[in-house]
Amino acid sequence: MQKTSVKTAAKPSAAAVKAPAKPAAAAPAATKPASKPAVAAKPAAASKPVTAPAAARVEEAKKPLTQRQGFKTHEFVVYPAHGVGQILAIEEQEIAGARLELFVINFIKDKMTLRVPTAKVANVGMRKLSEPALVKKALETLKGRARVKRTMWSRRAQEYEAKINSGDIVAIAEVVRDLYRSESQPEQSYSERQLYEAALDRLSREIAVVQQITETEAVKEVEAQLVKSPRRGSKAEAESDAEGDSDADADDDLAADEAA
């Protein structure tokens, strides 16, 4: 009776040893699903939010500039050396390793585009259009008596050119007044005619933009004022004839070459 009880007790103990071994083998299988979230974590690295501010900065940098130094895009301005032009844009360019802001100015009649650093507008004399009161003063100047200095033509031509390129509308009107010739007066020399037309062009262009009329209408308005000017006396004409000697003719040819 004692032997049989020992054998039957030994069997359950062997089964008890085998039973916990199965869950232990299943433990490594439970770790496999844990590796899948680790793989899925790669797209979770938020690369897009990092690049979003950079893209915003690029868009902000590309935003067009509209105003600098008191000048705005699409505004008409006067550039002394070329006359009236229109600001098409304000852009940035890298020149010699430095970034510069530039006014892009278009001169329609000359078919030319000029780029001027925004920081240099004061140095080059670029200005806004004249006020209507100043335009009126320039037109009044045209009705005055011509003032011709008793100097050689070459020197007078340089003075006229300096006035034309000064950007001063009244000074330009003085050149138009002094070089104007009516039908009853002697014809102009080539260089005189060149300077007269250059001054008339500068003056009429600005008047046209300020008064919002065509250049043809502006020229007619200028000529109407010139007709009202007193005719030159015999003394002034004699001075003009006295300057027409061989030396003056040589200076005239030199001035014509410079004007060309």
Summary of the structure (lengths in Angstrom):
residues: 260
radius of gyration: 43.6
end to end distance: 141.6
largest distance: 167.5
contacts: 681
relative contact order: 0.09
helix: 58%
strand: 15%
